[in-house]
Amino acid sequence: MAADPQQPLTGYRVLDLSGPMGVYCGKLLADMGADVVKIEPPGGDPMRGTGPFLDQRPHSEHSLHWLHFNTNKRGVTLDIATPGGAALLRRMAAGADVLLETFSPGYLESLDLGYDRLAEENPGLIYASITPFGQTGPYKDFTASDLIGLAMGGYMYVTGWPHTPPTRLWGSQAYHTASNRAYIAILIALYHRMMTGAGQRVDVSMQEAVAATTEHVNTTYNYTGEPAVRCGFRHGGQFVATWRCKNGYVSITTNTQQAWDDLRAWMGRDGMAGDLLEEKYNDRFILRGELSAHIEKLIQDWALLHTREEITDWGQAHHHPWGPAATPGELLDNEQLWARGFFIQVEDQQNGSALVYPGAPYRLSRSPWRLRHPAPKIGEHNQEIFCGELGLSAGELERLSSEGTI
């Protein structure tokens, strides 16, 4: 039987001290083969209290949030705020490739665990910090949640309807965006180290990461002085919109002349085109103009005649990017995602349950993603790492545990 192919980050050691803002970054590194050691405080990370829970039983080992974001990681418990804990972390960092953290600027420095200190013993260390506003600047000491990241990054102001307050996106999208940018920056820093041998500090600002996702919003304002408005069910370009239909919602894109003409023609065959077949509507850019509200009403009335499947199938058959707005249940049952192996089902030996995990949103032919092991239990790898790798004796481990250091 052939051995599993080596993954791109096999052989790299990552110390993951991150909270919710960076836990996804650690997962991305682990899922691509890195040996990511999740360092939790004694008793477990507060993220273990985030629901929903397996079988609806709140428990530190049943958090689905924790199970998802910590796949392929090993786990130890360590109180880095104690002298003994800090000393152990310095020993771990001496042999690590990456340290990932989300503490407030200056906190790790106060524990003698800052980049300059750790780089003395490990000049090749990539020390990645994800914070709400970065390590410098007038906002560096501000605290923030995912909500504040979306708000102060400029994304929330353009999300929602014109007549409603700014609206947040579902889930921790600002945190995930910051984690994605940190993941990319770490890979770049590792590549730079391959070329030069030198490590470096990686400073990721959640505000900057979110601001970079606002697409045309900043560019339009910079060049025209016109602020973007919330567009509700439409994309900012107004060629993409989501409509209520017989059995839910469907998105219709009319960014080409052919798509606009085909939509009008179909509406005409149904007797629902109104005046849209008149010459003045031939230019699809009319969607941006003063007649947009009239056009939208006609399309909405027509869409209610059809199901999501009818509109999707007809649009795709004519090579237009039309598709249904999937519900969470439909996404889990989606035949395309299962066919490509995005979802995998794993038996939880401890709880006797079958868990479905989402995989990677990419496919590599020679070094594929795979689920090597589930998220670690509290202190699962303490003996393996502290004794087997750092050389502590069983007695030292027990003493540190009784002192609350581990």
C-alpha positions in Angstrom: 0.0 0.0 0.0 1.5 3.4 -1.0 2.2 5.9 1.7 0.1 9.0 1.9 1.8 11.8 0.0 3.6 14.4 1.9 1.7 17.6 2.4 3.1 21.1 1.6 3.8 22.0 5.3 4.9 18.6 6.6 7.9 19.1 8.8 7.1 22.6 10.0 6.3 23.2 13.7 3.7 25.8 14.7 2.9 27.0 18.2 -0.7 28.2 18.2 -1.5 30.5 21.1 -4.3 32.2 19.2 -7.8 33.0 20.4 -10.9 33.3 18.1 -9.3 35.8 15.9 -6.6 33.4 14.8 -7.8 29.9 15.4 -8.7 29.5 11.7 -5.2 30.4 10.7 -3.9 27.6 12.9 -6.3 25.2 11.3 -5.3 26.2 7.8 -1.6 25.5 8.7 -2.5 22.2 10.4 -4.7 21.0 7.5 -1.8 21.4 5.1 0.5 19.2 7.1 2.1 21.5 9.7 2.6 20.1 13.2 0.5 22.7 15.0 0.6 22.5 18.8 -2.4 24.3 20.3 -1.4 25.8 23.6 -4.4 26.2 26.0 -4.5 27.5 29.5 -4.8 24.8 32.2 -8.4 23.6 32.3 -9.0 24.3 28.6 -9.4 27.2 26.2 -12.5 29.4 26.6 -13.4 28.5 23.0 -14.4 25.1 24.2 -17.5 26.8 25.7 -18.7 28.0 22.4 -21.8 26.1 21.1 -23.5 24.4 19.5 -22.5 21.2 21.3 -22.4 17.5 20.2 -25.8 15.9 21.1 -26.8 19.3 22.6 -24.7 18.4 25.7 -22.6 21.4 26.8 -19.2 20.0 27.6 -15.6 21.1 27.0 -15.0 18.2 24.7 -18.3 18.5 22.8 -18.1 22.0 21.3 -18.6 21.7 17.6 -16.9 25.1 17.2 -13.8 23.7 18.8 -13.9 20.4 16.9 -14.1 22.2 13.6 -11.4 24.8 14.1 -8.8 22.6 15.7 -8.6 19.6 13.3 -5.1 18.1 12.8 -3.6 20.0 15.8 -2.0 18.5 18.8 -2.8 20.1 22.2 -1.1 21.0 25.5 -2.0 23.0 28.5 0.3 25.7 29.7 0.0 28.9 31.8 2.4 31.1 30.0 1.9 33.9 32.6 3.8 31.9 35.2 7.7 31.9 35.2 7.7 28.2 34.7 5.2 28.3 31.9 7.0 31.1 30.1 10.3 29.2 30.4 8.7 26.1 28.8 7.2 28.2 26.0 10.7 29.7 25.3 12.1 26.1 25.0 9.3 25.1 22.7 9.8 28.3 20.5 13.5 27.5 20.2 12.6 24.6 18.0 9.5 26.0 16.3 9.2 27.5 12.8 6.1 29.6 13.5 4.5 31.2 16.6 0.9 32.4 16.1 -0.7 34.7 18.7 -3.6 37.1 19.2 -2.8 38.8 22.5 -2.9 42.6 22.9 0.2 44.4 21.7 2.9 44.3 24.3 1.4 41.5 26.5 3.8 38.8 25.4 6.7 41.3 25.7 5.7 41.8 29.3 6.2 38.0 29.9 9.6 38.1 28.2 8.0 36.2 25.3 8.1 38.9 22.6 9.6 38.4 19.1 13.0 40.0 19.9 13.5 37.7 22.9 12.5 34.5 21.2 14.4 35.4 18.0 17.7 35.5 20.1 17.6 31.8 20.4 15.7 31.1 17.1 16.6 33.7 14.4 14.5 31.7 11.9 11.3 32.0 13.9 8.2 33.4 12.1 6.3 35.3 14.8 2.8 36.1 13.6 0.6 38.4 15.5 -3.1 39.0 14.7 -4.7 42.0 16.5 -7.7 44.2 15.9 -5.7 47.2 14.6 -2.1 46.1 14.4 1.0 46.6 16.6 1.4 50.3 15.8 -0.8 53.4 15.3 -3.2 55.3 17.5 -5.7 52.4 17.7 -3.2 49.7 18.6 -4.5 49.3 22.1 -8.2 49.3 21.2 -10.1 46.1 21.8 -12.5 44.7 19.3 -14.8 41.9 18.5 -15.7 40.4 15.1 -18.5 42.9 14.9 -16.1 45.8 15.5 -13.8 44.4 12.8 -16.6 44.4 10.3 -17.7 47.9 11.4 -14.4 49.7 11.5 -13.1 47.8 8.5 -15.8 49.5 6.4 -17.6 46.3 5.4 -20.7 46.6 7.6 -21.6 50.1 6.4 -22.3 48.8 2.8 -24.1 45.6 4.0 -27.9 45.6 4.4 -30.7 47.7 2.9 -30.7 51.4 2.2 -33.5 52.0 4.8 -31.9 49.9 7.6 -28.9 50.3 9.8 -25.6 48.7 8.7 -25.8 44.9 9.0 -23.2 42.3 10.0 -22.5 39.1 8.1 -23.3 35.8 9.7 -20.5 34.0 11.5 -17.1 35.4 12.5 -16.2 36.7 9.0 -13.8 39.4 10.2 -11.9 36.9 12.3 -11.8 34.5 9.3 -10.6 37.3 7.0 -7.8 38.2 9.4 -6.8 34.5 9.7 -6.7 34.1 5.9 -4.5 37.1 5.5 -2.2 35.9 8.3 -2.0 32.4 6.7 -0.9 34.0 3.4 1.6 36.2 5.2 3.1 33.3 7.1 3.6 31.3 3.9 5.3 34.3 2.3 7.6 34.6 5.4 8.4 30.9 5.3 9.3 31.3 1.6 11.5 34.3 2.4 13.2 32.2 5.1 13.9 29.5 2.5 15.7 32.2 0.4 17.5 34.0 3.2 17.5 31.9 6.3 16.0 34.8 8.3 12.7 34.7 10.3 10.6 37.8 10.8 7.7 39.4 12.6 4.3 39.2 10.9 1.9 41.9 12.0 -1.7 41.4 10.8 -4.5 44.0 11.5 -8.1 42.7 11.4 -9.2 46.2 10.4 -6.9 46.2 7.4 -7.8 42.7 6.4 -11.5 43.6 6.3 -10.8 46.9 4.6 -9.1 45.0 1.8 -12.3 43.1 1.0 -14.5 46.1 0.3 -13.8 45.8 -3.5 -15.0 48.9 -5.4 -16.2 50.8 -2.3 -12.9 52.5 -1.4 -11.8 52.9 -5.0 -15.1 54.6 -6.0 -14.9 57.0 -3.1 -11.3 57.8 -3.7 -11.9 58.7 -7.3 -15.4 60.2 -7.2 -16.0 61.2 -3.6 -19.3 59.2 -3.8 -19.9 56.9 -0.8 -21.4 53.5 -1.5 -24.9 52.8 -0.4 -26.4 49.6 1.0 -27.9 47.6 -1.9 -30.0 45.0 0.0 -30.6 42.0 -2.3 -28.4 43.5 -5.1 -24.7 43.4 -5.6 -23.1 46.9 -5.6 -22.7 46.7 -9.4 -26.4 46.1 -9.7 -26.1 43.4 -12.3 -26.5 40.7 -9.7 -29.5 40.3 -7.5 -31.4 37.7 -5.5 -35.1 37.3 -6.0 -37.9 35.6 -4.1 -39.4 32.8 -6.1 -42.0 30.1 -5.6 -39.9 28.0 -3.2 -37.2 30.3 -1.8 -34.6 32.7 -3.4 -32.6 32.6 -6.6 -29.7 34.8 -7.8 -29.8 36.1 -11.4 -26.7 37.7 -12.9 -27.2 40.0 -15.9 -23.7 41.3 -16.4 -23.7 40.5 -20.1 -26.0 41.8 -22.8 -27.1 38.3 -23.7 -28.1 37.5 -20.2 -30.2 40.7 -20.0 -31.8 40.1 -23.3 -32.6 36.4 -22.5 -34.2 37.4 -19.2 -36.4 40.0 -20.8 -37.4 37.5 -23.5 -38.4 34.9 -21.0 -40.4 37.4 -19.1 -42.1 38.4 -22.3 -43.1 34.8 -23.1 -44.7 34.6 -19.7 -46.5 37.9 -20.3 -44.7 39.5 -17.4 -42.2 41.8 -19.2 -44.2 45.0 -18.9 -42.4 47.6 -21.0 -39.0 46.0 -20.7 -38.9 44.9 -24.3 -39.0 48.5 -25.5 -35.9 49.9 -27.1 -35.0 52.2 -24.2 -34.3 49.1 -22.1 -31.9 47.5 -24.6 -28.9 48.9 -22.8 -28.4 46.8 -19.7 -26.8 49.7 -17.9 -30.4 51.0 -17.4 -30.3 48.8 -14.3 -28.1 51.4 -12.7 -30.4 54.3 -13.5 -33.5 56.0 -12.3 -35.7 53.2 -13.7 -34.1 50.5 -11.5 -37.0 50.4 -9.0 -39.5 49.9 -11.9 -37.3 47.1 -13.4 -36.9 45.4 -10.1 -40.6 45.2 -9.5 -41.3 43.6 -12.8 -38.5 41.0 -12.3 -39.7 40.3 -8.8 -43.3 39.7 -9.9 -42.1 37.4 -12.7 -39.8 35.4 -10.5 -42.7 34.4 -8.2 -44.1 32.4 -11.2 -41.1 30.0 -11.1 -39.2 27.8 -8.7 -35.5 28.1 -8.0 -34.8 25.0 -10.0 -36.6 26.2 -13.1 -34.8 29.5 -13.1 -31.4 27.9 -12.3 -31.7 25.1 -14.9 -32.9 27.5 -17.6 -30.1 30.0 -16.9 -27.4 27.4 -16.7 -28.6 25.8 -19.9 -28.1 29.2 -21.6 -24.7 29.6 -20.0 -25.7 32.3 -17.5 -24.5 32.3 -13.9 -27.9 31.8 -12.2 -28.3 29.7 -9.1 -30.4 29.1 -5.9 -29.7 30.6 -2.5 -29.0 27.4 -0.6 -30.2 26.9 2.9 -27.8 25.3 5.5 -29.5 22.0 5.2 -29.3 22.0 1.4 -25.6 22.9 1.6 -24.9 19.9 3.7 -26.8 17.6 1.3 -25.3 19.2 -1.8 -24.3 16.5 -4.3 -21.5 18.6 -5.8 -19.8 19.1 -2.5 -20.0 15.4 -1.5 -18.8 14.3 -5.0 -15.7 16.4 -4.7 -14.9 15.2 -1.2 -15.4 18.6 0.4 -17.5 17.0 3.2 -16.1 13.9 5.0 -17.8 11.8 7.6 -15.8 10.6 10.6 -16.7 8.3 13.4 -16.2 9.8 16.8 -14.9 6.8 18.8 -15.3 8.4 22.2 -18.9 9.6 21.7 -20.1 6.9 19.2 -21.3 9.6 16.8 -20.7 10.2 13.2 -19.5 13.8 12.6 -19.4 15.5 9.2 -16.4 17.9 8.7 -16.0 20.4 5.9 -12.7 20.0 4.2 -10.5 22.4 2.2 -11.8 24.8 -0.4 -9.0 23.8 -2.8 -7.6 20.6 -4.3 -3.9 19.8 -4.7 -3.2 16.8 -7.0 0.1 15.9 -5.4 -0.3 17.0 -1.8 -4.0 16.9 -0.9 -5.7 18.0 2.2 -6.7 15.3 4.6 -8.0 14.9 8.1 -5.1 13.3 10.0 -6.7 13.5 13.4 -9.6 15.3 15.2 -9.2 18.3 17.5 -7.2 17.6 20.7 -8.8 17.0 24.0 -7.7 19.1 27.0 -4.0 18.4 27.6 -4.1 15.3 25.3 -0.4 15.7 24.2 1.1 17.1 27.5 3.2 14.0 28.1 4.1 13.4 24.5 5.4 17.0 24.0 6.7 18.0 27.5 8.2 14.7 28.4 8.8 13.0 25.0 10.1 16.1 23.2 11.3 18.6 25.8 12.7 16.0 28.2 10.7 16.6 31.3 10.5 13.7 33.7 7.1 12.3 34.8 7.8 13.8 38.3 8.5 17.3 36.8 5.3 17.1 34.8 3.3 16.1 37.8 4.8 18.9 39.9 4.0 21.5 37.2 0.5 20.2 36.9 -0.1 20.4 40.7 1.3 24.0 40.6 -1.2 25.0 37.9 1.5 25.7 35.3 0.3 22.8 33.1 
